[in-house]
Amino acid sequence: MFKSKSRLAAAGSAFTLVVTAVGISVLGGGAADAGVTGQTATAITYPLVRNSVAESQVVNYSLGESDLQKAFVAKMLAVPANGVDTSAKLKDGVVAEVDLAPAVQTKLNKTGPTYLKHWGTVHRNVIGAADAELAATSTQAPLGDGALNLHTASAADKVAFGNEVDFAGGNVKDLGTVGYSVYTTGENNALGNNMPSIAFEIDPNVAAVASNYSSLVYVPANGTANVWTAFNATTDPGKHWGLTGTAFNATACSINGARCTWTEMLDYLNDGGDDAKLLTATVSKGRDYAFSGAVDALKFGGKTYDFEAAGVSVS
C-alpha cells in the first residue's frame, strides 16, 4: 500500500488515507469514504499541505528527534532540566539546602577551625624595629598553611606574641610537655645562638628570692637552617631554661648564668612554699641578634597551638 501511495503522490493524484479502528484503506477521489460505517475515521488528504495535520492525527510517541526542526530541538535542549536557565528567574528564598547538589551541601556544612581570642602581639614587650605576624609561609609549616613570622632588625630589637589573659593563675608545674617548631636560616645561625624563645611570665614564689615576677624562658640551641625543626623543651637535655630579673642573678637557674634543664627548673621552683603561678604565655625574640624566621605548633598544658594567617587554633 505504501508503494502505491508513493506512486500516487508522485503522479500528482489526490487520494485520501483513512485510518479506522480496524485498518487502513486508500480511497479515491480525495475524500473520506462514505461507505465506512460504524467506525471512527480520521481522513488525511494527500499530497499534504502546510498545517494540514491536526494534533488528533498524530499517534502518541510516534514523533522522533529527526521529525522535528533542528532549531526547535536546539531550543528544547538548551533549557536546563529544572526549567530555569538563569538565576534571575529564581524567586528570592525559594532555593533550600536540599535543592543543592550533594557536593555543595558538603562544602557548606564543612566545619572550619575556631580561632582563639586574646592571642596577639604583646605590645609592652616590643622594642625597636621588630614585628610578629601570623601569615602564610613560603614553606610547608608543621601544621596547616601558616605560621608565626618573627623579625628583629638588629640586636637592639625585641618582639613578643602570645596570650596575656587565658593562662593567668595556672601552675607552672602543670605545664606538661612544652615545645615548638622553628624555621631558621643560615644567616640567623651565623650570628650565634640565635633562636626564638618560649617565655612564660610567672610569679615564681621562691622563698629565697624577694621577687614576685620573672620570665621563665626556654632558648634552645640553633635549629637546622632552612628546614622546620621540632623542639621538646621538657626533654631537652641541655640547660636551656632560665629565669629573668636581677633578683635571680647568681641563682641556680638565672638566665644570665648556667641555666637549667626543665627538671632542674621545676625542682628549683618547688621550694616547699606556694606554687609558681603563670601570668602569660608568649613566643619572644630579642634582644640578642637580628633574626628572620618562624614558629609553629607551640605546645604546653596538654595542647598544641596552630598559628595560621587567620588566627590561632588549638588541638
N, C-alpha and C positions, 0 to 999 in steps of 0.2 A: 504493500500500500504506500510506503514512504517513497519508493522509487516512482510510483505513479504520480504521487503528489509533486515530486520534483519535476517530472516531465511536464505536468500541467502548468506548474508555476513558470517553468522555463518557456513554455509556449504562450504565456500571457493569458491562459484561461482563468476564468473566475470559477472558484468552486468553494464549497463550504465543508469544513471539518466539524462533524457533530460528535460531541463526547456525551455518551449516555452512561447510565448505571451498568449497562450490560456489554458495552463495547464501543467501537469506533467505526464510523462509516463515512464515506465520501459521497456527498450528494451533489448532483449537478445543479446548474442554474444559479449558484451564488447565494442561495438562501437555505435556511433550515428546512429539513424535510418534514412536510406536514403530515407524512404518513406515520411518523413515530408517535405513538400514543402510549399513555400510561407510564412514561419515563420523563425524568428531568433532564433537559438537554441544554448545553451551552454551545452556541454556534460561534465559530471563528471563521471569518471570511478571508480567503487568500486571493491575491497576494496581500500580505499585511501592510497596513498603512500606519503612519506615526500615531501613537497614543491609542491604537485600536484594541489593545489587550487590557481588559479590566482586571482589578485585583482578584475578583472571584474566579477568573480564568487561569490563575497561577496556582499550581499544586504546591502545597506546603513543602518546604525543604528541597524544592526542585532546582532553585537557582544557586549556582556556584559563583566563586570569585571571578571566573572567566566570563560570566554573563553580565558583569557589572562594568560600568565605565571606569577606566583607570583612575581618573581624577576623584571619583566618588570613593573608590577603595582607599586611596591615599588619605582622603579626608577622614574616613572612618578609623583608619589605623593610627592617625595622629592623635586621637583623643585617648588619654590615659584610661586605665581600667576603671578608675573610680569616677571618671567623667569630669574631672577638674584638671585643667592644663596649666593654670597659673594660681599662685597663692592669693591674687587679688579677688578671685571668685569665692574664696572661703569666708564665711561669716565669722566675725570675731567670736572666740570662745567655743567653737564647735568641735575643735580637734582635741581629743583626750589622749592620755598616755597610751591607752590600749590601741589607738589608731596608728601609732608609730611602729616602725619596723623594730623587731627584737633587738638588733644591734644598737639602735638609737636609744631604746629604753635602757639597755645595759649601761651605755655610756652616761646617760643622765643620772642613773641611780648609783654610779660608782662613788664610793665614799673617798674623799680626798683627805690629806693629812690635816690634823688640828694643830695650829700653831700656838705656842705658849705666849702668855703675857709676861711682861717685866724683864724680857731679855733685850739688851741693847748696849750701846757704848756707855761706860761708866765715866761720865764727863769729868768728875773731880779727880780722876786718875789719868787724864790726858795732859801731856806736856809737849809743847813744840809742834813740829811737823810730823804728826803721827795719826794714823787712822785705822779703824777696824770696820770692815764692811762684809755683810752677808751678800754673797753673789755667786753666779755661776763660775766654774773654773775651766781652765783650758786643759785640765787633766781629768782622769776618771777618779772622782772622790770616793772614799771608802763607803760612804752612804749617800744615796741619791745622786743629784747632779750638781749640788752646790757645796760651798764651804765658807768658813770664816777667813777672809783675807786680812792679813795684818801687814802694816807697813810703818817703818820708822825711818826717817831720812838720815838720822845721824845718831851718834852715841848719846846725845843730849835729849833725845825724844822718847816719849813713853805713851802707850795706849792700853786700855783695858776694856774688855767686853764681857758682860755677864749679867747676873741677876742679883739685885740688892733687896729683894722682898721675900721670896718664897722659901728660903732656906734658913732664915734667921731663927735662932733658938735650938737648932738641931745639935746633936752631939758629934764632935769630931770623931770619936771612936766608932760611930755608926756609919761612917762614910763607905765602908766596904772597899770593893775594888775601885781604885782611882786610875784613870788613864786617858789617853787621847791619841789621835793620829796627826802627824805633822808632815807637811810638804815643805822642804827647804831646798836650797841651791848650793852649788859650789862657791858662788860669790859670798853667800852668807857664812859658810863654813870656813872660808879662808880668813875671816876676821878673828876667829877664836871660838870659844864655847858660846855659840850664838843661836839660842833656841827660845821659842815662846815658853811661857811658864803657865802652870795651873796654880792659881792663887786663891786661897780661902782667907778672907778677913775673919779673924776669930777673937773671942775673949779667951785668952789662954788659961786663966785661972791657975797659974803656977804660984804656989805659996812663996817660993823663994825670990820671985821677981815682982816688983811693985809696978805692974802694968796690966791694964785690962784690955789692951789692944795690941795685935800683931797680925802680920800677914804670914800665913803658913804656905810656903812656896815650894813648888817642885820644878826644877830645871834639869832635864836630862842631858846626857852627852849628845853631841850633834847627831842628827839622823843622816841617812844616806842621801846624797844630793840627787835632786830631780826625780825622786820617787816618794810615794807615801810610806811613812814608817810608823807602825803602831808601838806605843809605849805603855807598859803596865807599871804605874808608879808605885804600886804596893809591893810588887815582887822584884822590882829593880834592885839588884844587889849593891849598886853604887850609892854613895852618900850624897843624894841629890835633893834632900828636903832641908829647908832652913826656915828659921823664924826671923822676921824683920824687927827693927826697932832697936834703938840704943840700949834699952833696958835688957836686951838679950845678948848684947855683945859679951864675949868671953864665956858664954854658957855653952853647954854641950852641943846644942843644935842651932847655933847662931848662923844666919845666912852669910855673915862675914867671917865665919870660922870654918871648922872642919865639916859642919853639917851632919846630917843623919840619914840612915835608911828609914823607911816607913815604920818598921817595927821599933827602931830606936826612938823615933819621934813619939809614937804612942806611949812608950814607956816613960819618956821624959814628961809628957803632959799628964800622965796618970800618977800624980804625986800623992794621992790619998785624999786630996781635997775635992772641991767641986769639979765637975767635968768641964773640959774645954768646950766652948759653945761656938757654933757657926754664926757669922754675921752676913757674909755674902759669898758668892761663888763666881769666879771670873777666870778668863784666859787673858794673860797680860804679856806685853813685850816692852822691854826697855827698863831703865836706862843703862844700856851697855854698848850696843853696836847698832849700826844701820841694818835693817832687815826687811826682806820682802818674801813672804811665804803664806802658808795657810794652815788652818786647823780644822779637824772634823772629828766626829764620833767621840765627843767628850763623855767620860764615864765617871760616875760616883753615885753613891746612895742606891746601888742596885739598878740604876737606869742609864740609858745611853741617849745622849742629846745629839740630834742630827741638825747640822747647820745648813740651811738651804737659802736660796735667794729670797724666798717669800717669808722666811721666818725660821724659828727653832721648833722642832718637834721632838717627841720623846718616845722611847720604846723600852 
